[in-house]
Amino acid sequence: MVMSSQWPMPAIKAQVKSLAAEAEVFRLLNTAGSAQSADDLARAAEVEGR
């Protein structure tokens, strides 16, 4: 758990096999309630190979 400003924040560490897999994880996690710009998501999709 990461401590920031005295508030506990859960953190997960992962090791993926490729940059495309990391982009997929970014896209899946960051579109589930966290606001992302269309440009950020487009870059992630491009890296992911979608």
C-alpha angles and dihedrals in degrees: 000000000000120000116215124166088348091295117118113236121190115233132189125200119207137175116209130188100235146013088252090057090049090051090051091052090048091051095046096046098039097050093055098086104320116106112239128177119248088243092056092050092045091053091049091049090049092051090044089054097242 
